[in-house]
Amino acid sequence: MRKLAGGSQFMAVVKADAYGHGAERVCLHIEDIVDGFCVAITEEGEALRIAGITKPVLVLTPLTAVDDALAAKYYGLTVTVNGVAAAGLCAGLGCHIKVNTGMNRYGCNPRELAKVIEELGRVGARVEGVYSHLYCPHLLSERERQYAVFLSAARAVKSAYPGAIAHLSASAGTFIGGKYLMDGVRCGIALYGYAPSGFSRGELQSAMKVYARKVQTSPAFGGGAGYAVARKSYRALSAYRLGYADGFARTVSLGEGNLCMDAFVSQDEREFFPVFDNADKYAARCGTISYEVLCAATRRAERFYIA
């Protein structure tokens, strides 16, 4: 992914505990090959600083409270500004302006941008960047419309702050390349081996494999298999320590019957039951996407890292 980004600044998105992979460990492992990190909330940025991460950390959720502004100043985090109110909290802070180019999630309306820039100048903020997000990057017409809006906004910001970087692309935009790389990219799901909707994984390899540890194997007794009536007779059943409280779908069976809160039963007798090494396939069974599966899968897991 770094190669695809070319000479653009490369920011690794490690929000939601690095999509379930363990943010501190991920960041320490890749800090030497990235230019900075992106997190969702201030507390995630604080955790990275405490772990020893020194490169820039951009908090993607716009600034809304004085407490977050104080924390950002103390830990040296870069904040997101989405309007005049957020700009007013940025005295002495480094910030990036988020522009709403059509996603309608976070960001200031382009018509409000001049007032935001004016307020940031009034409070003495350090404007280090301007960014937006593609909502349907696989659709050419939609992304071109957003690109045009963002390009105009980026020019306005750079006119006031020539050193500000402009970044529009997450993983999908990085795959597309060309003009969408701009000054920087924010890669998230691709870092962990997956592609966003409408794009192919290509040579990406998934970073996470999930196994359930066997607790016991015993002769089958009575008529049940977990919270269900047994569908057939079993010689023996094994209980594995993984359930819906660990982030797995109750109704998607991994063995016999539904998952229990903390366990499931299976005819398997291996010490470690392979739950998935490809979150896309498990997500398809659950009717969701790999992002949700990865974020949930390590909720109570013991993690082993192999470099």
C-alpha positions as CSV (number, residue, x, y, z in Angstrom):
1,M,0.0,0.0,0.0
2,R,2.9,2.3,0.7
3,K,4.2,1.7,-2.8
4,L,0.8,2.4,-4.3
5,A,0.7,5.8,-2.5
6,G,3.9,6.9,-4.3
7,G,5.3,10.1,-2.9
8,S,2.1,11.0,-1.1
9,Q,2.2,11.1,2.7
10,F,1.0,7.8,4.0
11,M,-1.2,7.8,7.1
12,A,-2.2,4.4,8.7
13,V,-5.7,4.3,10.0
14,V,-5.6,2.5,13.4
15,K,-9.0,3.4,14.8
16,A,-11.1,0.9,16.7
17,D,-8.0,-0.8,18.1
18,A,-6.5,-1.1,14.6
19,Y,-9.7,-2.7,13.3
20,G,-9.4,-5.2,16.2
21,H,-5.7,-6.1,15.6
22,G,-4.3,-4.2,18.6
23,A,-3.5,-0.5,17.8
24,E,-0.4,-0.1,20.0
25,R,1.3,-3.3,18.7
26,V,0.4,-2.5,15.1
27,C,1.7,1.1,15.3
28,L,5.0,0.1,16.9
29,H,5.5,-2.5,14.2
30,I,4.8,-0.1,11.2
31,E,5.9,3.3,12.6
32,D,9.1,3.4,10.6
33,I,7.3,3.0,7.3
34,V,4.4,5.4,7.7
35,D,4.2,9.2,8.0
36,G,1.5,9.3,10.6
37,F,-1.6,7.6,12.1
38,C,-5.3,8.3,12.2
39,V,-7.6,7.4,15.1
40,A,-11.3,7.9,15.7
41,I,-11.3,9.5,19.2
42,T,-8.9,11.4,21.4
43,E,-8.6,8.5,23.9
44,E,-7.2,6.3,21.1
45,G,-4.6,8.9,20.4
46,E,-3.7,9.1,24.0
47,A,-3.1,5.4,24.2
48,L,-0.7,5.6,21.2
49,R,1.3,8.3,22.9
50,I,1.5,6.4,26.1
51,A,2.7,3.3,24.1
52,G,5.6,5.5,22.8
53,I,4.3,6.5,19.3
54,T,5.9,9.8,18.3
55,K,4.7,10.4,14.8
56,P,1.7,12.6,14.0
57,V,-1.7,11.3,15.1
58,L,-4.8,12.8,13.5
59,V,-8.1,12.4,15.4
60,L,-10.8,11.9,12.8
61,T,-13.9,12.7,14.9
62,P,-14.3,16.5,14.9
63,L,-13.5,18.4,18.0
64,T,-16.6,19.1,20.2
65,A,-15.5,19.7,23.7
66,V,-12.9,21.7,25.7
67,D,-11.7,18.5,27.5
68,D,-10.8,16.9,24.2
69,A,-8.9,20.0,23.1
70,L,-6.9,20.0,26.4
71,A,-6.1,16.3,25.9
72,A,-5.0,16.9,22.3
73,K,-2.7,19.7,23.4
74,Y,-1.2,17.6,26.3
75,Y,-0.6,14.5,24.1
76,G,0.4,16.4,21.0
77,L,-2.5,15.2,18.8
78,T,-3.8,16.8,15.7
79,V,-7.6,17.5,15.7
80,T,-10.3,17.7,13.1
81,V,-12.3,20.9,12.6
82,N,-15.8,20.6,11.0
83,G,-17.1,24.1,11.6
84,V,-16.8,27.4,13.3
85,A,-17.5,26.0,16.8
86,A,-14.8,23.5,16.5
87,A,-12.4,26.1,15.1
88,G,-13.0,28.2,18.2
89,L,-11.6,25.4,20.4
90,C,-8.3,25.1,18.4
91,A,-6.2,27.8,20.0
92,G,-2.6,26.5,19.9
93,L,-3.6,23.2,18.3
94,G,-2.6,21.6,15.1
95,C,-5.6,20.8,13.0
96,H,-7.0,19.5,9.7
97,I,-10.2,21.0,8.3
98,K,-12.7,18.3,7.3
99,V,-14.9,19.3,4.3
100,N,-18.3,17.7,3.6
101,T,-18.1,16.9,-0.2
102,G,-21.3,14.9,-0.2
103,M,-20.9,12.0,2.3
104,N,-22.9,14.0,4.9
105,R,-21.2,12.4,7.8
106,Y,-18.6,14.8,9.2
107,G,-17.3,18.1,7.7
108,C,-18.1,21.7,7.1
109,N,-20.3,22.8,4.2
110,P,-18.1,24.3,1.5
111,R,-20.0,27.6,1.8
112,E,-18.9,27.8,5.5
113,L,-15.3,27.2,4.7
114,A,-14.3,30.9,4.6
115,K,-15.7,31.5,8.1
116,V,-13.9,28.4,9.4
117,I,-10.6,29.6,8.0
118,E,-11.2,33.1,9.5
119,E,-12.0,31.6,13.0
120,L,-8.9,29.4,12.9
121,G,-6.8,32.4,12.1
122,R,-8.4,34.4,14.9
123,V,-7.6,31.8,17.6
124,G,-4.1,31.1,16.3
125,A,-4.5,27.4,15.3
126,R,-1.9,25.6,13.2
127,V,-3.8,24.5,10.0
128,E,-1.8,21.5,8.8
129,G,-4.3,19.9,6.4
130,V,-7.6,19.7,4.7
131,Y,-9.5,16.5,3.9
132,S,-12.7,14.7,2.9
133,H,-13.9,11.2,2.3
134,L,-15.2,9.4,-0.8
135,Y,-18.5,7.7,-0.1
136,C,-18.8,5.5,-3.2
137,P,-15.2,5.5,-4.6
138,H,-16.0,2.6,-7.0
139,L,-18.5,4.8,-8.8
140,L,-16.7,7.1,-11.2
141,S,-19.4,9.8,-11.5
142,E,-19.8,10.1,-7.7
143,R,-16.1,10.3,-6.9
144,E,-15.5,12.8,-9.7
145,R,-18.2,15.0,-8.3
146,Q,-16.6,14.9,-4.9
147,Y,-13.1,15.4,-6.2
148,A,-14.2,18.6,-7.9
149,V,-15.8,20.0,-4.8
150,F,-12.8,19.0,-2.7
151,L,-10.2,20.5,-5.1
152,S,-11.9,23.9,-4.8
153,A,-12.0,23.6,-1.0
154,A,-8.3,22.5,-0.8
155,R,-7.3,25.5,-3.0
156,A,-9.0,27.9,-0.6
157,V,-7.3,26.4,2.5
158,K,-3.9,26.3,0.8
159,S,-4.3,29.9,-0.2
160,A,-4.5,30.8,3.5
161,Y,-2.2,28.0,4.7
162,P,0.3,27.1,1.9
163,G,1.8,24.3,4.0
164,A,-1.4,22.4,4.5
165,I,-1.7,19.0,2.9
166,A,-4.8,17.8,1.1
167,H,-6.0,14.2,1.4
168,L,-9.2,12.6,0.0
169,S,-8.4,9.0,-0.3
170,A,-8.7,6.0,2.0
171,S,-7.8,2.5,0.9
172,A,-10.1,2.6,-2.2
173,G,-8.7,5.9,-3.4
174,T,-5.2,4.6,-2.9
175,F,-6.0,1.6,-5.2
176,I,-7.4,4.0,-7.8
177,G,-4.2,6.2,-7.6
178,G,-3.4,9.1,-10.0
179,K,-4.9,12.4,-9.0
180,Y,-6.7,10.9,-6.1
181,L,-3.5,10.4,-4.2
182,M,-3.1,14.2,-3.8
183,D,-0.7,15.1,-0.9
184,G,-1.6,12.2,1.3
185,V,-3.7,9.1,1.7
186,R,-5.3,7.4,4.8
187,C,-5.2,3.6,4.5
188,G,-7.4,1.6,6.8
189,I,-8.9,-1.8,5.8
190,A,-6.2,-2.5,3.2
191,L,-3.5,-2.5,5.9
192,Y,-5.1,-5.6,7.4
193,G,-5.5,-7.5,4.2
194,Y,-9.0,-6.6,2.9
195,A,-10.5,-4.3,0.2
196,P,-13.4,-2.0,0.4
197,S,-16.6,-2.7,-1.4
198,G,-16.2,-2.7,-5.2
199,F,-12.5,-3.4,-5.1
200,S,-10.4,-6.6,-5.3
201,R,-8.0,-7.7,-2.5
202,G,-5.4,-8.5,-5.2
203,E,-2.2,-9.6,-3.5
204,L,-3.3,-8.4,0.0
205,Q,-2.9,-11.1,2.7
206,S,-5.2,-11.1,5.8
207,A,-3.3,-10.3,9.0
208,M,-5.6,-12.0,11.4
209,K,-6.4,-15.7,12.0
210,V,-8.9,-16.6,14.7
211,Y,-8.9,-19.9,16.6
212,A,-11.1,-21.2,19.5
213,R,-9.4,-23.2,22.3
214,K,-10.9,-26.5,23.3
215,V,-12.0,-26.8,26.9
216,Q,-13.2,-30.3,27.0
217,T,-14.2,-33.3,24.9
218,S,-16.7,-35.8,26.4
219,P,-19.1,-38.5,25.4
220,A,-22.4,-37.1,24.2
221,F,-25.2,-37.4,26.7
222,G,-28.9,-36.6,26.5
223,G,-30.5,-34.8,23.6
224,G,-28.9,-31.4,23.3
225,A,-26.1,-29.7,21.4
226,G,-25.6,-26.3,23.0
227,Y,-28.8,-24.3,23.1
228,A,-30.5,-26.6,20.6
229,V,-32.0,-30.1,20.3
230,A,-29.4,-32.3,18.7
231,R,-30.0,-32.9,15.0
232,K,-28.5,-36.4,15.2
233,S,-26.7,-38.8,17.5
234,Y,-23.1,-37.9,18.5
235,R,-20.3,-40.1,19.7
236,A,-18.6,-37.2,21.5
237,L,-18.8,-33.4,21.5
238,S,-16.1,-30.8,22.2
239,A,-16.7,-27.5,23.9
240,Y,-14.7,-24.5,22.6
241,R,-14.3,-21.2,24.5
242,L,-15.8,-18.7,22.0
243,G,-19.2,-17.3,21.8
244,Y,-21.4,-14.3,20.9
245,A,-20.0,-12.3,23.8
246,D,-16.6,-12.5,22.0
247,G,-18.0,-10.8,18.9
248,F,-19.3,-13.7,16.9
249,A,-22.8,-14.0,15.4
250,R,-25.1,-16.2,17.6
251,T,-27.0,-17.6,14.7
252,V,-24.0,-18.5,12.5
253,S,-23.0,-21.9,13.7
254,L,-19.4,-22.9,14.1
255,G,-20.2,-26.4,15.1
256,E,-23.5,-27.9,16.4
257,G,-26.4,-25.6,17.4
258,N,-26.2,-21.9,18.1
259,L,-23.3,-20.2,19.7
260,C,-23.7,-19.8,23.5
261,M,-22.5,-16.6,25.2
262,D,-19.1,-17.9,25.9
263,A,-18.8,-21.2,24.0
264,F,-19.9,-23.5,21.2
265,V,-19.9,-27.3,20.8
266,S,-18.6,-29.2,17.9
267,Q,-17.8,-32.8,16.7
268,D,-14.3,-31.5,16.2
269,E,-11.7,-32.7,18.7
270,R,-8.7,-30.5,17.7
271,E,-7.1,-28.4,20.4
272,F,-7.6,-25.2,18.4
273,F,-10.7,-24.9,16.2
274,P,-10.0,-22.6,13.1
275,V,-12.8,-20.0,13.2
276,F,-11.6,-18.0,10.2
277,D,-8.5,-16.8,8.4
278,N,-10.5,-14.8,5.9
279,A,-13.0,-12.3,7.5
280,D,-14.7,-11.8,4.2
281,K,-16.0,-15.3,4.1
282,Y,-17.2,-15.3,7.7
283,A,-18.8,-11.9,7.2
284,A,-20.7,-13.2,4.2
285,R,-22.2,-15.9,6.4
286,C,-23.2,-13.2,8.9
287,G,-24.7,-10.8,6.3
288,T,-22.1,-8.1,7.1
289,I,-18.7,-6.9,6.1
290,S,-15.1,-7.7,7.1
291,Y,-14.7,-4.4,9.0
292,E,-17.4,-5.4,11.5
293,V,-16.1,-8.9,11.9
294,L,-12.5,-7.8,12.5
295,C,-13.5,-5.1,15.0
296,A,-15.5,-7.6,17.1
297,A,-13.4,-10.8,16.8
298,T,-10.7,-9.9,19.4
299,R,-13.0,-8.5,22.0
300,R,-11.9,-11.0,24.7
301,A,-9.2,-12.8,22.7
302,E,-5.7,-13.7,23.7
303,R,-3.5,-12.3,21.0
304,F,-0.3,-13.7,19.6
305,Y,1.8,-11.6,17.2
306,I,4.1,-13.1,14.6
307,A,6.3,-10.6,12.7
